[in-house]
Amino acid sequence: MILALRIARLVFHLLMGMAICALVFPWIEREAREIHIRRWSRHLLGICNVHVQITAGSAAPRAQALVVANHVSWLDIFVLNALYPCRFVAKAEIRAWPLAGWLVEQAGTVFIARGNRRDLRRAFEGLVTALKTGERVAFFPEGTTAPQGTLLPFHANLFEAAVDAKSRVQPYAIRYIDHERKPHPAVEFIGDMTFAQSVVAILSGKAIHARVTILRSMKADGVGRRDLAERSHQAIREALDIPAPADAEPAPDAGEESGEAEKKPLTGSDWQT
C-alpha cells in the first residue's frame, strides 16, 4: 500500500513537472527556471526518501563551471539539481523515453548520439557557448553507472569544452549511505537492472542519505583535456576513499567508437551521460 502510494505521488510529480515545462518555462528567464528545477528536484528526492547533505569541508560551488561527478544512479542528476541546477549532457536515447525524455529535454539537457561525430561536435559547441555565457554544465565522465566503492576511468573528450571556454572544472563526489553509514544497497543502477526495477527498489527501501563533497575547481585554460580528466578522477577517487588501481588506463574518448548502438530495453548499464 505504501509503495503504491509513493509510485502514485511520483507519477503525479512527473506530470506536474511536464506542466511546468510546457506552461511556465517558455515565459521565464534562466534564473527563474533554475528555481523551479531546484524545487522540483528536491520534491522528487523527498518522495524517494532521499536526504541530501553537502559534506563538511567542501569547497565553494562555482556558478560557472564544468561540473563532473561519479555516476551511481539516475538519482545523481536530481541530487545535483537539488543543490545547484546544471545543464546536463546525456545520451540521445534518453530523449526517447516516454514523458521523462521530454521533461529532461525541456530542462535544458544536451543530448549526444553515441558514435556520431557530427552530433558530438554540435553538442560540444553548445556546451562551450553555455559555459561562456555563465551556465553550470554537468556530465558524468565515467560514461555509465558503476557500483559504489568503484570508479571507472574517465572519458576525456567533453573536458575540451572547458578548455575552449576558458572555464573551470569542478569535481563533485557523490555517495549514498544508509542509517548505519554503509553504502545503501537500493541505489545502484547497474547490470541488467531496469529503470522500473530501480525505482521500485528505491521507493520500497529505507531512507537514503546522499552525501555530496564539492571539490576545489581547477583551471582549464591551457591544460590538456586528458590531464583534466585524470586530475578530476584522482580528486573524486580520493574523496570517496577508493584505492588507486594498479594499472588503470584512460577510457577512450566518446565518439571514437563507430556504428549504431543496439536497440534494447534500458538497463542500469545503459544509463550513460
Protein Blocks (a to p, Z undefined) as FASTA:
>chain_A
ZZmmmmmmmmmmmmmmmmmmmmmmmmccfklmmmmmmmmmmmmmmmnopacdddehiacd
dfbdcdddddfbfklmmmmmmmmgcdddddfklmmpghjlmmmmmnopacddehiaklmm
mmmmmmmmmmmnopacdddfkopacdehiacdddfklmmmmmmnopacdddddddddfko
pacfklpcghjbcfklmmmmmmmmccddddddddddddfehpafklmmmmmmmmmmmmno
pacdfbbcddddehjagcjdddddddfklmcZZ
